[in-house]
Amino acid sequence: METVTVSPKFQVVIPKKLREELKLRPGQKLLIYPFEGGLRLEAPRPVTELRGMAKGMSWREDYRDRKDRF
């Protein structure tokens, strides 16, 4: 586990060991959000990774009425 310090501008530096392990590059975008009382950083995933995510889910026509769409 690594420890970082928040700067007066609310910035933190990701330790080199973690940057190398996660293959982070300068300018790369990361998502940050609160999670279980802390912060979580994640690299955004491309939309193509979501393909097939709902495969096999059952769908019934009465789940949503056509008039609910407008």
N, CA, C and O atoms as a Maestro MAE file, in Angstrom:
{
 s_m_m2io_version
 :::
 2.0.0
}

f_m_ct {
 s_m_title
 :::
 protein
 m_atom[280] {
  # First column is atom index #
  i_m_mmod_type
  r_m_x_coord
  r_m_y_coord
  r_m_z_coord
  i_m_residue_number
  s_m_chain_name
  s_m_pdb_residue_name
  s_m_pdb_atom_name
  i_m_atomic_number
  :::
  1 25 0.844 -1.168 0.000 1 A "MET " " N  " 7
  2 3 0.000 0.000 0.000 1 A "MET " " CA " 6
  3 2 0.892 1.233 0.000 1 A "MET " " C  " 6
  4 15 1.910 1.290 0.689 1 A "MET " " O  " 8
  5 25 0.486 2.203 -0.781 2 A "GLU " " N  " 7
  6 3 1.241 3.445 -0.898 2 A "GLU " " CA " 6
  7 2 0.469 4.581 -0.227 2 A "GLU " " C  " 6
  8 15 -0.756 4.533 -0.112 2 A "GLU " " O  " 8
  9 25 1.195 5.587 0.207 3 A "THR " " N  " 7
  10 3 0.590 6.761 0.814 3 A "THR " " CA " 6
  11 2 0.922 7.970 -0.053 3 A "THR " " C  " 6
  12 15 2.058 8.123 -0.504 3 A "THR " " O  " 8
  13 25 -0.071 8.831 -0.286 4 A "VAL " " N  " 7
  14 3 0.148 10.064 -1.036 4 A "VAL " " CA " 6
  15 2 -0.341 11.235 -0.207 4 A "VAL " " C  " 6
  16 15 -1.112 11.064 0.737 4 A "VAL " " O  " 8
  17 25 0.115 12.427 -0.567 5 A "THR " " N  " 7
  18 3 -0.275 13.642 0.132 5 A "THR " " CA " 6
  19 2 -1.060 14.530 -0.825 5 A "THR " " C  " 6
  20 15 -0.694 14.681 -1.990 5 A "THR " " O  " 8
  21 25 -2.132 15.109 -0.326 6 A "VAL " " N  " 7
  22 3 -2.926 16.037 -1.126 6 A "VAL " " CA " 6
  23 2 -2.254 17.402 -1.066 6 A "VAL " " C  " 6
  24 15 -1.989 17.919 0.019 6 A "VAL " " O  " 8
  25 25 -1.978 17.988 -2.229 7 A "SER " " N  " 7
  26 3 -1.321 19.298 -2.285 7 A "SER " " CA " 6
  27 2 -2.325 20.405 -1.975 7 A "SER " " C  " 6
  28 15 -3.526 20.146 -1.906 7 A "SER " " O  " 8
  29 25 -1.844 21.641 -1.786 8 A "PRO " " N  " 7
  30 3 -2.756 22.759 -1.550 8 A "PRO " " CA " 6
  31 2 -3.749 22.973 -2.708 8 A "PRO " " C  " 6
  32 15 -4.806 23.573 -2.513 8 A "PRO " " O  " 8
  33 25 -3.410 22.483 -3.902 9 A "LYS " " N  " 7
  34 3 -4.304 22.576 -5.058 9 A "LYS " " CA " 6
  35 2 -5.164 21.317 -5.196 9 A "LYS " " C  " 6
  36 15 -5.790 21.098 -6.233 9 A "LYS " " O  " 8
  37 25 -5.189 20.495 -4.150 10 A "PHE " " N  " 7
  38 3 -5.953 19.242 -4.121 10 A "PHE " " CA " 6
  39 2 -5.492 18.257 -5.194 10 A "PHE " " C  " 6
  40 15 -6.307 17.544 -5.779 10 A "PHE " " O  " 8
  41 25 -4.199 18.219 -5.449 11 A "GLN " " N  " 7
  42 3 -3.625 17.282 -6.407 11 A "GLN " " CA " 6
  43 2 -2.881 16.187 -5.660 11 A "GLN " " C  " 6
  44 15 -2.378 16.404 -4.558 11 A "GLN " " O  " 8
  45 25 -2.818 15.006 -6.270 12 A "VAL " " N  " 7
  46 3 -2.029 13.903 -5.724 12 A "VAL " " CA " 6
  47 2 -1.177 13.324 -6.852 12 A "VAL " " C  " 6
  48 15 -1.522 13.437 -8.029 12 A "VAL " " O  " 8
  49 25 -0.076 12.712 -6.478 13 A "VAL " " N  " 7
  50 3 0.805 12.058 -7.439 13 A "VAL " " CA " 6
  51 2 0.650 10.557 -7.269 13 A "VAL " " C  " 6
  52 15 0.758 10.039 -6.157 13 A "VAL " " O  " 8
  53 25 0.397 9.860 -8.368 14 A "ILE " " N  " 7
  54 3 0.301 8.398 -8.319 14 A "ILE " " CA " 6
  55 2 1.731 7.861 -8.264 14 A "ILE " " C  " 6
  56 15 2.532 8.167 -9.146 14 A "ILE " " O  " 8
  57 25 2.060 7.079 -7.259 15 A "PRO " " N  " 7
  58 3 3.439 6.576 -7.123 15 A "PRO " " CA " 6
  59 2 3.911 5.814 -8.370 15 A "PRO " " C  " 6
  60 15 3.130 5.139 -9.040 15 A "PRO " " O  " 8
  61 25 5.191 5.944 -8.652 16 A "LYS " " N  " 7
  62 3 5.788 5.368 -9.850 16 A "LYS " " CA " 6
  63 2 5.527 3.869 -9.954 16 A "LYS " " C  " 6
  64 15 5.220 3.365 -11.034 16 A "LYS " " O  " 8
  65 25 5.647 3.165 -8.851 17 A "LYS " " N  " 7
  66 3 5.435 1.715 -8.855 17 A "LYS " " CA " 6
  67 2 4.034 1.375 -9.381 17 A "LYS " " C  " 6
  68 15 3.873 0.455 -10.183 17 A "LYS " " O  " 8
  69 25 3.027 2.122 -8.924 18 A "LEU " " N  " 7
  70 3 1.650 1.879 -9.366 18 A "LEU " " CA " 6
  71 2 1.446 2.314 -10.811 18 A "LEU " " C  " 6
  72 15 0.752 1.635 -11.567 18 A "LEU " " O  " 8
  73 25 2.044 3.444 -11.207 19 A "ARG " " N  " 7
  74 3 1.932 3.898 -12.602 19 A "ARG " " CA " 6
  75 2 2.484 2.855 -13.559 19 A "ARG " " C  " 6
  76 15 1.889 2.585 -14.603 19 A "ARG " " O  " 8
  77 25 3.617 2.270 -13.204 20 A "GLU " " N  " 7
  78 3 4.226 1.248 -14.055 20 A "GLU " " CA " 6
  79 2 3.391 -0.034 -14.065 20 A "GLU " " C  " 6
  80 15 3.186 -0.638 -15.118 20 A "GLU " " O  " 8
  81 25 2.914 -0.441 -12.902 21 A "GLU " " N  " 7
  82 3 2.115 -1.660 -12.797 21 A "GLU " " CA " 6
  83 2 0.822 -1.559 -13.608 21 A "GLU " " C  " 6
  84 15 0.404 -2.525 -14.246 21 A "GLU " " O  " 8
  85 25 0.191 -0.378 -13.577 22 A "LEU " " N  " 7
  86 3 -1.074 -0.171 -14.287 22 A "LEU " " CA " 6
  87 2 -0.893 0.364 -15.701 22 A "LEU " " C  " 6
  88 15 -1.865 0.573 -16.427 22 A "LEU " " O  " 8
  89 25 0.375 0.586 -16.086 23 A "LYS " " N  " 7
  90 3 0.723 1.083 -17.422 23 A "LYS " " CA " 6
  91 2 0.016 2.396 -17.738 23 A "LYS " " C  " 6
  92 15 -0.534 2.574 -18.825 23 A "LYS " " O  " 8
  93 25 0.040 3.312 -16.774 24 A "LEU " " N  " 7
  94 3 -0.545 4.627 -16.972 24 A "LEU " " CA " 6
  95 2 0.425 5.509 -17.736 24 A "LEU " " C  " 6
  96 15 1.640 5.404 -17.568 24 A "LEU " " O  " 8
  97 25 -0.116 6.375 -18.573 25 A "ARG " " N  " 7
  98 3 0.704 7.263 -19.388 25 A "ARG " " CA " 6
  99 2 0.291 8.711 -19.144 25 A "ARG " " C  " 6
  100 15 -0.853 8.969 -18.769 25 A "ARG " " O  " 8
  101 25 1.203 9.660 -19.352 26 A "PRO " " N  " 7
  102 3 0.855 11.073 -19.192 26 A "PRO " " CA " 6
  103 2 -0.296 11.455 -20.127 26 A "PRO " " C  " 6
  104 15 -0.307 11.065 -21.295 26 A "PRO " " O  " 8
  105 25 -1.256 12.212 -19.613 27 A "GLY " " N  " 7
  106 3 -2.388 12.647 -20.409 27 A "GLY " " CA " 6
  107 2 -3.546 11.666 -20.449 27 A "GLY " " C  " 6
  108 15 -4.618 11.990 -20.961 27 A "GLY " " O  " 8
  109 25 -3.340 10.473 -19.916 28 A "GLN " " N  " 7
  110 3 -4.395 9.460 -19.908 28 A "GLN " " CA " 6
  111 2 -5.518 9.896 -18.977 28 A "GLN " " C  " 6
  112 15 -5.260 10.422 -17.894 28 A "GLN " " O  " 8
  113 25 -6.761 9.680 -19.392 29 A "LYS " " N  " 7
  114 3 -7.924 10.046 -18.581 29 A "LYS " " CA " 6
  115 2 -8.254 8.920 -17.615 29 A "LYS " " C  " 6
  116 15 -8.146 7.743 -17.962 29 A "LYS " " O  " 8
  117 25 -8.658 9.283 -16.399 30 A "LEU " " N  " 7
  118 3 -9.089 8.322 -15.397 30 A "LEU " " CA " 6
  119 2 -10.433 8.771 -14.839 30 A "LEU " " C  " 6
  120 15 -10.699 9.967 -14.728 30 A "LEU " " O  " 8
  121 25 -11.265 7.819 -14.494 31 A "LEU " " N  " 7
  122 3 -12.524 8.109 -13.827 31 A "LEU " " CA " 6
  123 2 -12.277 8.077 -12.334 31 A "LEU " " C  " 6
  124 15 -11.547 7.214 -11.844 31 A "LEU " " O  " 8
  125 25 -12.875 9.008 -11.601 32 A "ILE " " N  " 7
  126 3 -12.742 9.014 -10.145 32 A "ILE " " CA " 6
  127 2 -14.129 9.183 -9.540 32 A "ILE " " C  " 6
  128 15 -14.916 10.022 -9.979 32 A "ILE " " O  " 8
  129 25 -14.414 8.377 -8.534 33 A "TYR " " N  " 7
  130 3 -15.718 8.465 -7.887 33 A "TYR " " CA " 6
  131 2 -15.622 7.948 -6.455 33 A "TYR " " C  " 6
  132 15 -14.736 7.162 -6.121 33 A "TYR " " O  " 8
  133 25 -16.562 8.410 -5.608 34 A "PRO " " N  " 7
  134 3 -16.553 7.932 -4.220 34 A "PRO " " CA " 6
  135 2 -17.001 6.478 -4.161 34 A "PRO " " C  " 6
  136 15 -17.909 6.071 -4.886 34 A "PRO " " O  " 8
  137 25 -16.362 5.700 -3.297 35 A "PHE " " N  " 7
  138 3 -16.676 4.276 -3.189 35 A "PHE " " CA " 6
  139 2 -16.390 3.814 -1.770 35 A "PHE " " C  " 6
  140 15 -15.242 3.820 -1.326 35 A "PHE " " O  " 8
  141 25 -17.432 3.416 -1.064 36 A "GLU " " N  " 7
  142 3 -17.313 2.872 0.293 36 A "GLU " " CA " 6
  143 2 -16.451 3.745 1.207 36 A "GLU " " C  " 6
  144 15 -15.548 3.251 1.882 36 A "GLU " " O  " 8
  145 25 -16.739 5.037 1.219 37 A "GLY " " N  " 7
  146 3 -16.033 5.957 2.104 37 A "GLY " " CA " 6
  147 2 -14.668 6.396 1.620 37 A "GLY " " C  " 6
  148 15 -13.955 7.092 2.343 37 A "GLY " " O  " 8
  149 25 -14.290 6.010 0.423 38 A "GLY " " N  " 7
  150 3 -12.997 6.406 -0.129 38 A "GLY " " CA " 6
  151 2 -13.158 6.882 -1.554 38 A "GLY " " C  " 6
  152 15 -14.267 7.191 -1.991 38 A "GLY " " O  " 8
  153 25 -12.056 6.942 -2.280 39 A "LEU " " N  " 7
  154 3 -12.072 7.318 -3.689 39 A "LEU " " CA " 6
  155 2 -11.582 6.148 -4.515 39 A "LEU " " C  " 6
  156 15 -10.721 5.380 -4.085 39 A "LEU " " O  " 8
  157 25 -12.136 6.022 -5.699 40 A "ARG " " N  " 7
  158 3 -11.709 4.948 -6.593 40 A "ARG " " CA " 6
  159 2 -11.353 5.560 -7.939 40 A "ARG " " C  " 6
  160 15 -12.096 6.386 -8.470 40 A "ARG " " O  " 8
  161 25 -10.215 5.154 -8.486 41 A "LEU " " N  " 7
  162 3 -9.760 5.584 -9.805 41 A "LEU " " CA " 6
  163 2 -9.818 4.395 -10.741 41 A "LEU " " C  " 6
  164 15 -9.397 3.295 -10.382 41 A "LEU " " O  " 8
  165 25 -10.337 4.608 -11.940 42 A "GLU " " N  " 7
  166 3 -10.383 3.556 -12.948 42 A "GLU " " CA " 6
  167 2 -10.127 4.145 -14.319 42 A "GLU " " C  " 6
  168 15 -10.505 5.284 -14.596 42 A "GLU " " O  " 8
  169 25 -9.487 3.373 -15.172 43 A "ALA " " N  " 7
  170 3 -9.346 3.770 -16.562 43 A "ALA " " CA " 6
  171 2 -10.676 3.477 -17.257 43 A "ALA " " C  " 6
  172 15 -11.236 2.396 -17.078 43 A "ALA " " O  " 8
  173 25 -11.187 4.422 -18.046 44 A "PRO " " N  " 7
  174 3 -12.455 4.168 -18.733 44 A "PRO " " CA " 6
  175 2 -12.313 3.015 -19.716 44 A "PRO " " C  " 6
  176 15 -11.277 2.865 -20.362 44 A "PRO " " O  " 8
  177 25 -13.362 2.197 -19.825 45 A "ARG " " N  " 7
  178 3 -13.337 1.071 -20.752 45 A "ARG " " CA " 6
  179 2 -14.023 1.469 -22.054 45 A "ARG " " C  " 6
  180 15 -14.986 2.235 -22.036 45 A "ARG " " O  " 8
  181 25 -13.538 0.958 -23.175 46 A "PRO " " N  " 7
  182 3 -14.197 1.275 -24.447 46 A "PRO " " CA " 6
  183 2 -15.581 0.624 -24.515 46 A "PRO " " C  " 6
  184 15 -15.824 -0.407 -23.886 46 A "PRO " " O  " 8
  185 25 -16.471 1.229 -25.275 47 A "VAL " " N  " 7
  186 3 -17.834 0.735 -25.415 47 A "VAL " " CA " 6
  187 2 -17.848 -0.680 -25.982 47 A "VAL " " C  " 6
  188 15 -18.762 -1.451 -25.691 47 A "VAL " " O  " 8
  189 25 -16.855 -1.030 -26.782 48 A "THR " " N  " 7
  190 3 -16.822 -2.358 -27.395 48 A "THR " " CA " 6
  191 2 -16.725 -3.467 -26.353 48 A "THR " " C  " 6
  192 15 -17.113 -4.603 -26.626 48 A "THR " " O  " 8
  193 25 -16.209 -3.154 -25.155 49 A "GLU " " N  " 7
  194 3 -16.144 -4.163 -24.095 49 A "GLU " " CA " 6
  195 2 -17.518 -4.515 -23.541 49 A "GLU " " C  " 6
  196 15 -17.682 -5.552 -22.898 49 A "GLU " " O  " 8
  197 25 -18.504 -3.657 -23.787 50 A "LEU " " N  " 7
  198 3 -19.853 -3.892 -23.275 50 A "LEU " " CA " 6
  199 2 -20.655 -4.835 -24.175 50 A "LEU " " C  " 6
  200 15 -21.725 -5.302 -23.785 50 A "LEU " " O  " 8
  201 25 -20.151 -5.109 -25.353 51 A "ARG " " N  " 7
  202 3 -20.867 -5.983 -26.285 51 A "ARG " " CA " 6
  203 2 -21.122 -7.342 -25.633 51 A "ARG " " C  " 6
  204 15 -20.211 -7.956 -25.077 51 A "ARG " " O  " 8
  205 25 -22.363 -7.800 -25.708 52 A "GLY " " N  " 7
  206 3 -22.733 -9.100 -25.175 52 A "GLY " " CA " 6
  207 2 -23.005 -9.099 -23.687 52 A "GLY " " C  " 6
  208 15 -23.264 -10.155 -23.109 52 A "GLY " " O  " 8
  209 25 -22.954 -7.949 -23.057 53 A "MET " " N  " 7
  210 3 -23.125 -7.854 -21.618 53 A "MET " " CA " 6
  211 2 -24.509 -8.338 -21.160 53 A "MET " " C  " 6
  212 15 -24.641 -8.932 -20.090 53 A "MET " " O  " 8
  213 25 -25.528 -8.080 -21.974 54 A "ALA " " N  " 7
  214 3 -26.892 -8.455 -21.605 54 A "ALA " " CA " 6
  215 2 -27.350 -9.736 -22.310 54 A "ALA " " C  " 6
  216 15 -28.541 -10.044 -22.323 54 A "ALA " " O  " 8
  217 25 -26.437 -10.455 -22.874 55 A "LYS " " N  " 7
  218 3 -26.778 -11.676 -23.595 55 A "LYS " " CA " 6
  219 2 -27.465 -12.676 -22.662 55 A "LYS " " C  " 6
  220 15 -27.002 -12.934 -21.551 55 A "LYS " " O  " 8
  221 25 -28.572 -13.226 -23.138 56 A "GLY " " N  " 7
  222 3 -29.285 -14.230 -22.374 56 A "GLY " " CA " 6
  223 2 -30.342 -13.674 -21.434 56 A "GLY " " C  " 6
  224 15 -31.067 -14.440 -20.799 56 A "GLY " " O  " 8
  225 25 -30.441 -12.351 -21.335 57 A "MET " " N  " 7
  226 3 -31.466 -11.766 -20.475 57 A "MET " " CA " 6
  227 2 -32.833 -11.919 -21.135 57 A "MET " " C  " 6
  228 15 -32.975 -11.744 -22.346 57 A "MET " " O  " 8
  229 25 -33.823 -12.243 -20.333 58 A "SER " " N  " 7
  230 3 -35.167 -12.365 -20.882 58 A "SER " " CA " 6
  231 2 -35.821 -10.990 -20.936 58 A "SER " " C  " 6
  232 15 -35.557 -10.130 -20.095 58 A "SER " " O  " 8
  233 25 -36.663 -10.796 -21.921 59 A "TRP " " N  " 7
  234 3 -37.350 -9.530 -22.100 59 A "TRP " " CA " 6
  235 2 -38.792 -9.812 -22.462 59 A "TRP " " C  " 6
  236 15 -39.086 -10.627 -23.336 59 A "TRP " " O  " 8
  237 25 -39.672 -9.133 -21.782 60 A "ARG " " N  " 7
  238 3 -41.094 -9.265 -22.084 60 A "ARG " " CA " 6
  239 2 -41.603 -7.935 -22.605 60 A "ARG " " C  " 6
  240 15 -41.138 -6.874 -22.190 60 A "ARG " " O  " 8
  241 25 -42.549 -7.998 -23.505 61 A "GLU " " N  " 7
  242 3 -43.092 -6.780 -24.099 61 A "GLU " " CA " 6
  243 2 -43.793 -5.891 -23.080 61 A "GLU " " C  " 6
  244 15 -43.874 -4.679 -23.280 61 A "GLU " " O  " 8
  245 25 -44.304 -6.465 -21.990 62 A "ASP " " N  " 7
  246 3 -45.047 -5.649 -21.028 62 A "ASP " " CA " 6
  247 2 -44.149 -4.969 -19.988 62 A "ASP " " C  " 6
  248 15 -44.664 -4.333 -19.069 62 A "ASP " " O  " 8
  249 25 -42.825 -5.085 -20.106 63 A "TYR " " N  " 7
  250 3 -41.933 -4.400 -19.179 63 A "TYR " " CA " 6
  251 2 -42.055 -2.879 -19.312 63 A "TYR " " C  " 6
  252 15 -41.932 -2.147 -18.330 63 A "TYR " " O  " 8
  253 25 -42.294 -2.425 -20.522 64 A "ARG " " N  " 7
  254 3 -42.383 -0.990 -20.759 64 A "ARG " " CA " 6
  255 2 -43.469 -0.743 -21.795 64 A "ARG " " C  " 6
  256 15 -43.463 -1.333 -22.876 64 A "ARG " " O  " 8
  257 25 -44.378 0.117 -21.455 65 A "ASP " " N  " 7
  258 3 -45.461 0.422 -22.364 65 A "ASP " " CA " 6
  259 2 -44.970 1.405 -23.427 65 A "ASP " " C  " 6
  260 15 -44.143 2.275 -23.154 65 A "ASP " " O  " 8
  261 25 -45.486 1.252 -24.620 66 A "ARG " " N  " 7
  262 3 -45.076 2.122 -25.725 66 A "ARG " " CA " 6
  263 2 -45.343 3.605 -25.411 66 A "ARG " " C  " 6
  264 15 -44.566 4.471 -25.815 66 A "ARG " " O  " 8
  265 25 -46.438 3.898 -24.693 67 A "LYS " " N  " 7
  266 3 -46.766 5.291 -24.396 67 A "LYS " " CA " 6
  267 2 -45.812 5.889 -23.359 67 A "LYS " " C  " 6
  268 15 -45.784 7.111 -23.211 67 A "LYS " " O  " 8
  269 25 -45.037 5.088 -22.642 68 A "ASP " " N  " 7
  270 3 -44.062 5.593 -21.675 68 A "ASP " " CA " 6
  271 2 -42.839 6.220 -22.344 68 A "ASP " " C  " 6
  272 15 -42.070 6.926 -21.691 68 A "ASP " " O  " 8
  273 25 -42.660 5.971 -23.616 69 A "ARG " " N  " 7
  274 3 -41.467 6.430 -24.319 69 A "ARG " " CA " 6
  275 2 -41.536 7.894 -24.723 69 A "ARG " " C  " 6
  276 15 -40.504 8.503 -25.005 69 A "ARG " " O  " 8
  277 25 -42.705 8.456 -24.755 70 A "PHE " " N  " 7
  278 3 -42.819 9.829 -25.259 70 A "PHE " " CA " 6
  279 2 -43.398 10.752 -24.250 70 A "PHE " " C  " 6
  280 15 -43.558 11.942 -24.522 70 A "PHE " " O  " 8
  :::
 }
 m_bond[279] {
  # First column is bond index #
  i_m_from
  i_m_to
  i_m_order
  :::
  1 1 2 1
  2 2 3 1
  3 3 4 2
  4 3 5 1
  5 5 6 1
  6 6 7 1
  7 7 8 2
  8 7 9 1
  9 9 10 1
  10 10 11 1
  11 11 12 2
  12 11 13 1
  13 13 14 1
  14 14 15 1
  15 15 16 2
  16 15 17 1
  17 17 18 1
  18 18 19 1
  19 19 20 2
  20 19 21 1
  21 21 22 1
  22 22 23 1
  23 23 24 2
  24 23 25 1
  25 25 26 1
  26 26 27 1
  27 27 28 2
  28 27 29 1
  29 29 30 1
  30 30 31 1
  31 31 32 2
  32 31 33 1
  33 33 34 1
  34 34 35 1
  35 35 36 2
  36 35 37 1
  37 37 38 1
  38 38 39 1
  39 39 40 2
  40 39 41 1
  41 41 42 1
  42 42 43 1
  43 43 44 2
  44 43 45 1
  45 45 46 1
  46 46 47 1
  47 47 48 2
  48 47 49 1
  49 49 50 1
  50 50 51 1
  51 51 52 2
  52 51 53 1
  53 53 54 1
  54 54 55 1
  55 55 56 2
  56 55 57 1
  57 57 58 1
  58 58 59 1
  59 59 60 2
  60 59 61 1
  61 61 62 1
  62 62 63 1
  63 63 64 2
  64 63 65 1
  65 65 66 1
  66 66 67 1
  67 67 68 2
  68 67 69 1
  69 69 70 1
  70 70 71 1
  71 71 72 2
  72 71 73 1
  73 73 74 1
  74 74 75 1
  75 75 76 2
  76 75 77 1
  77 77 78 1
  78 78 79 1
  79 79 80 2
  80 79 81 1
  81 81 82 1
  82 82 83 1
  83 83 84 2
  84 83 85 1
  85 85 86 1
  86 86 87 1
  87 87 88 2
  88 87 89 1
  89 89 90 1
  90 90 91 1
  91 91 92 2
  92 91 93 1
  93 93 94 1
  94 94 95 1
  95 95 96 2
  96 95 97 1
  97 97 98 1
  98 98 99 1
  99 99 100 2
  100 99 101 1
  101 101 102 1
  102 102 103 1
  103 103 104 2
  104 103 105 1
  105 105 106 1
  106 106 107 1
  107 107 108 2
  108 107 109 1
  109 109 110 1
  110 110 111 1
  111 111 112 2
  112 111 113 1
  113 113 114 1
  114 114 115 1
  115 115 116 2
  116 115 117 1
  117 117 118 1
  118 118 119 1
  119 119 120 2
  120 119 121 1
  121 121 122 1
  122 122 123 1
  123 123 124 2
  124 123 125 1
  125 125 126 1
  126 126 127 1
  127 127 128 2
  128 127 129 1
  129 129 130 1
  130 130 131 1
  131 131 132 2
  132 131 133 1
  133 133 134 1
  134 134 135 1
  135 135 136 2
  136 135 137 1
  137 137 138 1
  138 138 139 1
  139 139 140 2
  140 139 141 1
  141 141 142 1
  142 142 143 1
  143 143 144 2
  144 143 145 1
  145 145 146 1
  146 146 147 1
  147 147 148 2
  148 147 149 1
  149 149 150 1
  150 150 151 1
  151 151 152 2
  152 151 153 1
  153 153 154 1
  154 154 155 1
  155 155 156 2
  156 155 157 1
  157 157 158 1
  158 158 159 1
  159 159 160 2
  160 159 161 1
  161 161 162 1
  162 162 163 1
  163 163 164 2
  164 163 165 1
  165 165 166 1
  166 166 167 1
  167 167 168 2
  168 167 169 1
  169 169 170 1
  170 170 171 1
  171 171 172 2
  172 171 173 1
  173 173 174 1
  174 174 175 1
  175 175 176 2
  176 175 177 1
  177 177 178 1
  178 178 179 1
  179 179 180 2
  180 179 181 1
  181 181 182 1
  182 182 183 1
  183 183 184 2
  184 183 185 1
  185 185 186 1
  186 186 187 1
  187 187 188 2
  188 187 189 1
  189 189 190 1
  190 190 191 1
  191 191 192 2
  192 191 193 1
  193 193 194 1
  194 194 195 1
  195 195 196 2
  196 195 197 1
  197 197 198 1
  198 198 199 1
  199 199 200 2
  200 199 201 1
  201 201 202 1
  202 202 203 1
  203 203 204 2
  204 203 205 1
  205 205 206 1
  206 206 207 1
  207 207 208 2
  208 207 209 1
  209 209 210 1
  210 210 211 1
  211 211 212 2
  212 211 213 1
  213 213 214 1
  214 214 215 1
  215 215 216 2
  216 215 217 1
  217 217 218 1
  218 218 219 1
  219 219 220 2
  220 219 221 1
  221 221 222 1
  222 222 223 1
  223 223 224 2
  224 223 225 1
  225 225 226 1
  226 226 227 1
  227 227 228 2
  228 227 229 1
  229 229 230 1
  230 230 231 1
  231 231 232 2
  232 231 233 1
  233 233 234 1
  234 234 235 1
  235 235 236 2
  236 235 237 1
  237 237 238 1
  238 238 239 1
  239 239 240 2
  240 239 241 1
  241 241 242 1
  242 242 243 1
  243 243 244 2
  244 243 245 1
  245 245 246 1
  246 246 247 1
  247 247 248 2
  248 247 249 1
  249 249 250 1
  250 250 251 1
  251 251 252 2
  252 251 253 1
  253 253 254 1
  254 254 255 1
  255 255 256 2
  256 255 257 1
  257 257 258 1
  258 258 259 1
  259 259 260 2
  260 259 261 1
  261 261 262 1
  262 262 263 1
  263 263 264 2
  264 263 265 1
  265 265 266 1
  266 266 267 1
  267 267 268 2
  268 267 269 1
  269 269 270 1
  270 270 271 1
  271 271 272 2
  272 271 273 1
  273 273 274 1
  274 274 275 1
  275 275 276 2
  276 275 277 1
  277 277 278 1
  278 278 279 1
  279 279 280 2
  :::
 }
}
